[in-house]
């Protein structure tokens, strides 16, 4: 991580020098030479960092030197950030003076004088800090000469010993892999003329999950020994050396070590031995992502007969894709029982039944800590094999895995291989995750915003930080650093999508232990149960990240404030009085914070001392229901990128000065509908997230629909509330929603039957609120128009549509034509009498014949029809003869869930047979009559008018 940190500081130093030249921004008086010298020294040290990173693994003195370098890099980053913030503040204050000079000349003159006085003081402080840092860096620079570091032009991987595998295995020592072995063996034996030869299959999974073991089981399967004429096992590892791999294949074929050196000659010999033969080649532990390096060897291996197979094991999905794998098999974790079987086999080896019985209960708990990771099970099992007292076993049970010496020696080196394969910025992103507790549900968007706050994501003209964060997340997920990824497109319910809940994930417990291990000097967690409680472990003053859990009677101990250089802090507290007492000291002492999470803390008030957190980029105040006001001092946090006030449902207003937060990119404000949004928000040209807008707020100072005009970078969710109170349709027109291509979820809420403030021009307003065709989720609620606008059918990327309380509509758009619509909810209507051909989007001629081939709702998987009070029939005009389709029309081919609720006038017999025959439990019905009779019997049991009738 030192490489990424030093690189960041270098960029800032170079940027400051460039600003002086190009923009005539004066450097702090007296430190120009220091800045140039610092730049040179950081550049020289960056050149030797690769060698230093490698040597610190075995040399404690180098490790200490690296820690010093990281500390001074952090400190330099803080000072440079303070410097650029002071410049930015000066510019913002100058803009304010210009805009107000005619109105408040005297007042501005006084403010300007005071500000200039403070500015001089700030510049002096910065100068002193830079000179101090320059002196410290001189010492570190001199110390590096002792280690004789070698300069590398390009980054190389850290020298971690890589295990070499062979095909031999004791099958009696393997637990829980029979099902997976049989599945892969079946794939290897299956003949297919549709796939190229050789057919490539990969086993993908995290380090220590058992990929090599599974490959060995497959390789030694008796069926494969007879099926393939030749079997070859090669351990590839990293780096990917074509000649070395080709030699290994040839050596296996000839049972000798050929004295050949040219790739051409080696490949010719391989072809002579494999030509026309059906072979199985195992390539174990592949890391190379560049498909070009594999092409020549792959072309050579095409000489085998049809049915030849290559089985690859890798930790990275991208490797499997690069190698042209037809089938990718993701290996799973061991079950609880299989973990226990493997653990007990190792831990209790040579024990008597009496000794085993005494420790079996606690042993099961220890095995469960490994969460199905075989390598962890083996590591802890072998650790406990020689320990026979309950006290020793309990100590292992109570300890974090990352603190065990055995884990450092036998477990973490395997994970370190994956970690070292990451780029320096990706290592930072992964390491940050140590701040979360075990089994924590990580919100992807919030995580990316944290990475932004800590400077891990470098924006470029072609890619913004959010997009880069998405790419980094995918990279880490594809390497199994994240798991249980709950993607919006298949697992998250529609209601969650509508209100902007993004993708979530978790970390495997052992991976989390590894993250804690590599950040053990920088990240700590602490639980405080009382105000007099003392920490049981040493906390480094140089720590940068922390998570604190405060009980109702707890309070931050005094020694916590010695950790003054914290950059990331998460506080979990359920005592409002506790957090109220803590915040003033926290804001005044921990002034280096970049991210601060105070969500769900029962906060009632934010003290104005928050203005001292000048480096803060991310502030999470969400779910503090007692919070009513935010101080104007918050608007002095000029670096703030993310402000989360979501679910602060008693918040009265957002500060008037929010327009000064020129770097704000994300304002999460869902469920704060009563909070006044000031019009100043329209000045925030960087803003990407503004979740809820009260479009009907008619107060003069309130943000309105037309203020959306300048916010063209908005993305994700946009919910427009109280549209029924919008008096001027032109406001909606000026919003230019169609230009906002980043918005993928839109919630349009036309409130109201109650009260006398409802303005009835819904059709005209909805017409001008046309979104960009990129929209994927649309929710329209309490719409009182008689028709829907035509632009709905232009939403070719729409996947989820929910129409709720559309009381006056007598017919619907041809929604069946939407090519990617997956979920459709129609809830609350008093005029719709039938769903027919128009709804399905099927075009007919004058003779009511199908004019061309069609697929109605080609992707729809879920359909909900609820409270359609006047709905009588499903009239598609095509099921009268009992056939599924007429001519070449297909209807709802992907439907899996069909729900009907409170539709009292529906004639059951009109529901089409082509839907009913697909229902679970109807497969054995031989005729249409039998199918429909059984359906009616089921519906009657469902108490039609009162309960949901789930029929698919």
N, C-alpha and C positions, 0 to 999 in steps of 0.2 A: 504493500500500500504506500510505502514511502515514495516510490516512483511517481505515482499519480499525484501525490501531495506536492512533491518538489516541482513537477511539471506545471501544476496549477499556479504555484507561487511565481515561477519563471514567467508564465504568460502574463500575470498581473504586473510584474516589474517591467517587462517589455512594453506592455500596453501603456503604462504610465509614462515611460520615456517617449513613446510614439505620440502620446497625447500632447506632450510638451512641444514636440516638433511641429505636429500637424495642426493642432488646435490652439497653440499658444497658452496652454494651461500651465501656470507656473508651478514648479516643484516647490515643496516646502523649503524655506530658506535654509541654506547651509548643508543640505543633505544630498545634493545632486551627485557628488562624487561617491557617496556611500551607496546610493541606489545603483549606480553603474558597477561598483565593485561587488555588491551583493549579487547582481545579475551574473557577472562573470564567475563568481564562486559557485553559485547554484548550478550554472551550466557545466562546470568542471566536475562537480560532485554527481550530477545526474549521469554523466558519462560512465561512472564507475559503480553505479547503484546495482546493476545486474550482478556483478561480481560480489558486491557487499551482501546482497540478498542471499546468494548461495553460501557464502562463508559464515553468515550468522547462524546457520543451522548447526554448525559444529564448533563455533568459536564465540564464547560468551562476551569477550571483549568487543568483538565486532557487533554483536547484538546490542550491547550497551551504547556503542557509537551510533548505531542506526536509530536507537530510541532518542538520543540527543538530537539527531538531525530531524527526526519527525517533530519533536517538540518545538524546535526553533522554526520549523516550516509552518507549523500551526500558528505560532506567535506572529510570524511574519505575515501570514495570511490575514490575521486579525488586524494588524496595524495598517496594511494596505487597504483592507476593506473599510477601516475607519477613515482613511485618507479619502478614498473615492466617495464615501458617504458624505463627508464634509463638503466636497466639491458639488455633489448632487444637491445637498441641502442649500448650498449657496445659490445654485441655479434656480431652485424652486422658490426660495425666498425672493430672489430677484424678479421672477415672473409675477409673484404676488404683488411686489411693490409697484411694478409697471402697471398692472391692471387696476390698482387702487390709487394711483398717485394723484389723480384729479379730485378724488373724493376725500381722501384722508391725508393730505399733505403733511400736516404737523405730526400726526400719529405715526405715519410711515417713517418720517425723519428720525423720530425717537427710536422706533423699532430697528431701523437700519443702523443707527449708531450703536445700540446695544448689541446687535448681531455682529457688527464688525469687531467689536471689543471681544466677544466670545470667540469669533473666528480666529483672531490672532492667538488667543489662548489655546485653541484646539491645534493650530498649526505648530505652536511651540511644543506641545505635548507629543505630537507625532514625530517631530524632529528628534526629541530626546529618545523616544522609543526606537527609532530607526538606528540612531547611533549606538544604542545599547545592543541591539540585535547584530549590528555589524561587528562589534567587538566579540560577541559570543560566537558568531559564525567564523571569525578568524581562528579562534581556538579549535573549533571542530575541523576546520579546513586543514590546520596543521596536524591534528591528530590522525587524519586519514593516511598520511604518508607512512605511518608506522605499519599499516596493514598491507602495503604494496598492492593495492587494488589494480586490476587490469581494466582498461577501458574497452567497452563493447559499443560498436556502432548500432547494432540491432539487439533487441531484447532476446535473451535465450531463456529456456525453461530452467527453473531451479533444480539443482542436482539432488533429486530425491531418488533413492534406490528403487528401481522398478522390478517387481517379481517376474521371473521367467516361468512360464507354464509348460507342462508336458501333458500328454493325454492320459496318463495312468491315474487310477482312482480306486479307492477302497469304498465300494458301494454301500457297505454296511454302516459307514459313517455319515451317510447323507440322509436327510429327513425332509419329507414333504415336497419332493419335486417330481413324483411319478406322473402326475397329471400333465404337467408342463412338458416333461420329457416325451410322453406319448403324443402330445399335440404336435411337437416339432418333428418327431420321427414320422408321423403321418404326412406332414407337409413334404418331407424329404423323399418319401416313397411315392407320393402322388405324381403320376405322369400327366403332362399337359403339353399339347402342341401349340398352345397360345402364348407361351412364355419363351423368351430367348434362352439359349443354352450357353454357359451354365446358369441355371436358376439360382439367384442369390437370396438367402434368407438371413435376417439379423436378429440377434438377441440384444435388447437394449435395456439398460437399467443403471442405477447409481452404483458407485464403488462399494464393494462388500456385500452386494445383494445376492451374489451367487451365479453370475453369468458364466464364468469359466467352469464352475462345477457342473452346471446344467449342460454345457457344451461337452464336457467329458462324459457325462451319462449318455448323451446322444451318440457320441463317437463310439462308445463301447457297447452299444445296443447290438444284440446278436442279429436282428433282422437286417441291419445296415451292413454288417460284415459279409453277409451273403449277397446282398443286393448290389453293392458296389464292388467293382473289380479292384479298385485302389482307394485307400483312405490315407489322407495326409493331414498332419497337425503342424501348424506353424504359429509360434508366438510372435506377433508383429511388434507391439508396443510402440514407443515414440522415441526418436523420429522414424518416419516411414521411409525405409531404405529399400528401394526396388531391387537392387543387386543382392542385398543381404536376404531379402524375402525369397527371391528367385533361387538363390543358392540353397536355402533351407528346403524349398520344395524339391529341388533336384537331389539333394542329399537324402531326403526321405525316400525318393523313388529308387535311388541306386544303392542305398545303404552304405554310402561312402561320401567322403568330402572331396568334391571335384576341385581340381586346381584350375579354375576358370575365373576370369576377371571382367570380361566384357559382357554387358547385359545381352547383346545380340546372341552371343554364343550360348549363354546359359538358357535363354528362352528357346533356342533351336533344339537343345538337348531335352528340355521339358516336353516340347511338342513330340519328339520322337518316342518318348515313354508314354505319354498320355493320349496320343493320337488314336481316335476310334474307341477309346475305353470310357466306361462310365465310372466317374470318380467322385469322391467326396473330399472337399478341401475345407478344413477348419482354419480360419484366420482369427486368432484370439487376441483381444485387447488392441483394437484398431483405434487410432486417434486422428489420423490425417483427414482434414476436411476438403482438401483440394482434389477434385476428381481426376484432374489431368495426371497426377502422379500415379494413379492406379490404372490408367487406360491401357498402357502397353502390356502390362501383366494380364489384364482382363482379356485383351484381344488374343493373347497367346493361349489362354485357358479355354478359348472357344473351340479348340481342336478336339475336345472330348466328345463322346457320343451323346445323343439326346438322353436326358435323364440325369446328367451330371449336375452336381449341386455344390454350392459354396455356402458355408455357414459362418457368419461374422459375429463376433461379440464386440460391443462398444458401449461406452457410457453416453454417447451423444447421438441424438436422432439425426442431426445434420450429416454425420458420417455415414449412417445407413443410407440416407438419400443420395449422397455423393457417390456411393459405390454402386448405385443402381439396384438396391434391394427391392425385390418384388413383395416380400412379406416381412413386416417388422413385428417382432414378438416382444412385448414389454413384460419382462419378468416381474412377478409380484413378490410381496413380502411373505414370509412364513406365517402360517396360522399360529394361534396361541399354543395349541397342543403340539404342533411340530416344533415350535421354538423350545417348548419345555422338554420335548424328547431329545433334541440336540443338546440342550444345556445339561440335562441330567446325565446324558451319555458321557459328557466330558467331565463335568464337575464331580460326579460321584464314581468315577472310574476307580476300581479297586476298593471301594468302600463296602462295609457290611450293611445289611438291611437295616440294622438298628441305627447306625450312624446316619444313613440316608433319611430314614423316617423322621428323625429329630429336626432336620433342616429342610424338609421338602416344602413346607408352606412358604417359608421366606424365600426359598429357591425359586418358586413359581413367580413370586413378585419381582425378583431380580431379572428373571428371564423376560418378563413382560416389559421391563424397562427398555429392552432392546428393540421393541416395536417391529419384530419380524425380520431384522437385519442379521443374516447368518454370521457375518464376520464379528459383529458385536456380541452375539450369543457365544461364539467360540472364545472370544477374548475374555469375557467375564467368567465363562465356565472354566477355562484354564487357570485364571487368576485364583479361583476359589478351590481348585482341586486339592491344594495343599493346606487349606485353612479349614479346620474342623470344629471351631468353636462358634457358637451362636453370635457372640459378640463381634467376631470378625466379619461374619456374614451380614450382620445388621449394619455394620460400619459401611460396607459396600453398598447396601441398600439405601442408606441415608445420604450417601455422597453423590454429588453430581458426577456423571461419567467423565466429563472433561477434566476433572481434578485427579483422576486416577492415573498413576504412573504407567500402569499396564496399557491403558488406552493410548497414551502418548507414544508408546513403543510399537504396539501391535495393531492398533485400530486407525488412528488418525493419519499415519503415512499413506494409507490407501486413499483417503479422502483428500490429502494434500496434493496428490497427483492431479485430481480434477480441479482443485483450487488453483494450482500453478498453471494450468492450461488456460485459465481466464486471462483476459487483458487486465492491466492495472485498474482501469475504471470499474470493470465488472467485479474485481476483487473487493473494491470499496463498497459497491452496491450490496454484494453478498454479506460482507462483514457487518454492515450496518444492522442486518437482521438479528444480530445477537441481542439487540435491545428489547426484542419481544419476548414474552414468556413462552414456555413450552406449550405446544398445541394451540397456539394463538391463531385465530382466523385473521389472516392478513388481507386488508383491502388493497387491491392492486393500485388504484388511483392514488390513495393516500400514501402508499409506499413510494410511488414515483415522485410525488410532491415532496416527500422527505429527501429523496435522492437529489432533487433539484435544490432544496434548501441547503444541502451540504456541499453543493458544487461538484457533484459527481457527473453531471450531465452537461456537456459542452454544446451550446447551441451553435449551429452553422447556418449560412444563408439557405441551404437546401433542406435542413431538418431542424425543427424546433426541439426543445428539451423534452416535451411530452412524448413526441414520436420516438425520440431516441430512448426514452425510458421504457416505452412499449417494447422496443427491440431488445433492450437489455433484459427485460423481464422474460421475454421469449427464450433468449439465450440461456438464462439460468434455469428456466423450467425444462428446456430440452436436455439439460445436463443433470436433471433430477435433483437440483438444489431445492426446488419447490415441488410439492405434490398436492394431491386432492384439489386440483385446480377446478373451480366451479365456474365454468364458462357461461356467459349470458345466453349463448345460443342453444344450450340444451338443458341446463339444470336449474337456473334461477327462475322462479315463478314470474308471471307477467306483471304482477303488482310491484315486484321489486324493480323490474326493468323500468316501469313507468315512473318511478320516483328516483331513478338515477343511481341505483345500487350497482356498483361495477363488479368485475370479476374478483373472486377471492381465492386464496390458496393457504396452504400450511407448509411447515417444514417438518421433515422427519425428525424425531427427537434426537437421533444420533447426529444428524446433520446440524441441528441446532447446537448440540454439545460441541461440535467441531467449530462452529462460528464463535461460541464463547471461548473456546480454547485459543483461537488465533487472535482474539481481541481481549485476552485476559488482562492486559496492561492498560486498556483504554476504555473498557465497558464494564459496568458493575450494576447489580440489582440489589435492592435493600428493602426489607419489610420492617416497618416500625410499628410496634403494637402499643407503645406507651411513650410518654414524653421523656422518661428517664432512661429509656432503653439504649444500650450501647451496642455498637456493631461488633460482631464476633469475628470479623475478618478485616484484614488490612485494606484500606482504600487509598490508591495512589492519588496524589495531588494533581498528577498530570492526566488523570482520566478525562475522557472527552464525551462519553455517553453514559446515561444512567436511566434506570427505571425505578421509581420509588413507590412503594405501597404504604399508604398511611391508614392505620385503623382509626376509629372514631376518637380514641383517646390519644392517638399518636401525634407527634410533631417532629419536624426535621431537627435532628441533633445539631449542636453547634459545629461539630467537626465536619459536617457535610458542607458547610460554606467555605471550608478550606479548599474544596475542589472548585476553584474559581474559573477554571478554563473549560468547563463543560460546554459542549456545543449542541448536544441533543438531550432533552429531558422529558420523560414521561412520568406524570404523577397520577396515581390512582388513589382517590380518597372519597370516602362517603360521609365525611363530617364537615358540614359547611363552616362551622366555627373554626375548625382546625385549619382549613385551607385559607380562611380569611386572615388568620394570624401569620401564616407562612408567606403569603404573596409579597408584601412590601419588602421583606428582607431578600426574598428570592430575586426580585427584579433589580434590587440595588447591588446585590453581590455577584450574581451570575450573568454578567453583562456580555459574555462571549457567545451566548446561546444563538444558534441558528434555527433550531426547531424546538417548540414547546407544546406539549400536549397536556391540556388541563380539562379534557372532556370528562363528563360524568362526575364532576367533583363537587356538585352542589354549591357552586360559586354564586354569590349574590352581588358582588361588586368587584370591578377591576380597578386597582389603585392607579393613580396617574403616574406613579414611578415606572410604569411600563415603558415610558419614553426612553429609559436608559438602555433598553435592549436594542441598540442601534443596528446590530448585526442580524436581527431576527428576520427569517424568511418565511417561516411556517408557524402559524398560531392556530391551535385547535381548541376552541371554546365550546364545542358542540355538546348538546344534551345537558345544558345547565339551565334547568327550567326556571330557576329563581333569578336569573340574570335579567335585569330590566334595561340597563343603560351601559353603553361603552364610553369610556372617557375620550375626549377629543385628543388627549395625549397619544392615543393609539395611532393617530394619523401622522405622528412624527416618526413612525417606523418606516422610513423611506425605502428600505430594502425588502419590505414584506411582499412575498409572492403569493402566499396562500393564507386566507382567513376563513376559518370554518366556524360558522355560528348556527349550523343546522340544528334543528330541534330545540332551539332556545325559544320556546313558544310564548314566553312572556316578554320577550325583548320588544321595547317600544320604538326604537329607531336605531339606524346606523349613523355613526358620527357625520356631521355636516362636512368635515374636512377630508372625507375619504378620497376626494379628487387629487389630494397630494400624494397618494400612494401610487406613484407612477409606474412602479414595477409589479403591481398586483395583477396576477394572472387568473386566480381562482377565488371566487367568493361563493362559498357553499352556504346557502341560506334557505334550504328546504325546511318546511314547517315553521317558518317565521312570518306568516302571512300578515300579522298585525304590525310588524316592524316597518316604520317608514323608511323607504329607500330614497336618499336625496338625489336630486338631479345631477349632482357632481359626478355620479358614477359614469355618466356618458363621456367624461374626460379620460377614462381609463382605457387607453387605446391598446394595451397589452391583454386586456381581460379575455380569458377563454371560458370561464365558468361563471354563470349567473343563473342559479337554478330556478328561483321563484320570483315572479314579478306581479305585483298587485296592479293590474292594468286599470282597475277602476278607482284607484286612489285619486280623488280630485283635489287634494291639497296642492297649493301652488308650488310648494317646494318639493313635491313628491316626483319620483321617477315615473315617466309615463311611456306608453307604447312607442311614440315617435322618438324617444331618447335611445331606443335600440339601434337607430339608424347607423351610428358611428361604430358600433360594436360588432364588426364583421368577423372577428376571430373567435366568436363564441362557438363552443363545441359541447357535445354531450347532451345533457338535459336542459330544456327550457320549458318551464311551466308558466303559462299566462293565466292568472286567476282573475275572477270578477270581470270577465269580458262583458257581462250583461250591463255593467255600469259605464262602459265606454260611450261617451256622448257623441264623439266625432269619428266617423269611419276613416277619415283621412289620417288619423293617428296610426291606425293599423297599416295603412298604405305606406306611410313614411318609414315604418319599421324595416321595410325591405328584407323580410325574412328569407326570401328566395335567394338572396346573396350570401346567406350564412350557411355555407356548405358543410361546416363542421358539426352542425346540430344534427344528431341522429335520433333524438327522442324528444317529442313535443307533446305537451299536455295543455289542452285548450279547455278552460273551465268557464262555461257560460252560467254563472250562478243565477239562480233564482226565482222560485215562485213567491217566496215570502217578501214582505215589504212592498213599498210603492216606488222603489228606485229602479226597477227593471226596465231597461230600454230595449225595445223589440226591433232591432235591425240586425238580427243574427246572420241572416243570409248574406247581406252586403259586407258585414265585418269578416265573416269566415272566408268570403271570396278573396279579400285582399291579404289574408294571413297565409297565403300560399308559401309552403316551405320549399327548401331545395330538394331535388329528387333523391338526394342521398339519404333522406329520412328513413329510418328503420322501424321506429315505434311511434304510433299516433294514438292519442287518447282524447276523445271529444265527449264532454260531459254537459248535460242539460242544455243542449242545443235545441232551440225552438223554431228553427226554419223548417220549411216544408220539403226542401230538397238539399242535397249535399253538393258542394261545388265540383266542377269537372276536374279540378286539379288533383283530386284524390287518385284518379286513374293514371296520373302522370308519375306517381310515386312507385317507380318500378323496383325499388330496393326495399319496399315496405315488407316487414316480417311479422309485425304484431299490430293489430288494429282492435281498438276497443271503443264502441259507441254506446254511451250510457245515457238513458233518459232523453232520447231523441223523439219526443212525444208526438210531433206533428207530421212526421214523414210517413207517406203512404207507400213509397217504394224506395229501394236502395240502388246505389250505383252497381254496375256489373263487376262486383268485387272478385268474381271468379277469374277475371282476366289478369289479376295481379300475379306476376310470375313467381314471386318468392314469398308470398304470404303464408305464414306458418300457423298463426293463432288468430282467431277471430271471436270476439265477444260482442253479442248484440243483446243489450239489457235495457228494458224499460221503454215500451212503445204502446200507444193506444189507437193507432190507425192502420198499421200494417196488417193486411189480411192474408197475403200469401207470399211465399218465396217461390220464384219461378225461373224461367229461362233467362230473363233479364238479369236477375241476381247472379246466376251462374256465369253470365257473360257468354252465352251461346247464341250465335247469330243464326237467324232462320230466314228463309225466303218468304215470299208472299203466300206460298202454299204450306207454310209452317214446317218446311223440311229444312234439315240442317244444311247450310250453304257450304260448309267446308269442314275439314277435320278440326277437332278442338279438344282441349283438355281443360276442364273447369276446376279451379283451385288445384293446380298441379302440385303444390308443396304443402297444402294445409294439413296439419296433423291434429289440430284441436279446434273444435267448434262448440261454443256455448250460446244457447238461446234461452233467455230468461225474461220473465215478466213481459212477454209479448201478448198483451191482454186480448187483442182482436185477431191474432193469428189463427187461421183456420186450416190452411193446407200447404203442403209442399207440392207445387204443381210445376214439374219440369216437362210434362208432356211427352215423356219418353219411356215410361215404365208400364204402359197399359198392357203390353203383351207378355209381361213377366220376364223380359230379357234385361240384362244388366245395362246395356247401352243400345242406342239406335245407331246404325251405320258406324261411323268412325269417331264417336264421341266418348271420352272418358271423363268420369266425374269423381272428384275427391279420391284419387288413387292412393294417397299417403295417409288418409285419415285414420287416427288411432283412438281419439277421444271425442265422443259426441254426447254433450250434456244438455238436457232439457229440464227447465224448472219453471213452474207456475205459468203455464200456457194453457189456460182452462178451456179454450174453444178449439184447440187443435183436434182435427179428425185423425185419429191414429192410423186409419187405413191409408191415408195419403202419404205417409212416410214411405219412401221408395225402398223397394226390395233390394236394390243394389247396395244400399247402406246396411239394411238389417241382416242380410246374409253374411256380412263380414264380422258380425258380433261374436265375441268369444262365447262358446257354448252352443253355437248354431251350426257347427261344422257338420254334424251328423244328420241335419235336416235334408231330406231328399227332394222335397217340393217347396214351391213358393208358399202354398197354403199352410203346410206344416210349420214353416219358418215364421210366418206372420202370426199364426195362432199362438205359437210359443211366446212371441214378442208381446202380444196383447196380454197374455197371462202374467208376464213379468212386470209390465207397466202397471197393471191393476194392483199388484202387490206393493208398488212403490208409493201408494197414496198420492196420486197424481197432483192434486192441487196444493199439497203442503210440503212435499219434499223434493229434493233434486232426484231426477231419474237418470242415473248414470248408466247408459246403455252401451258404452264402448270404452 
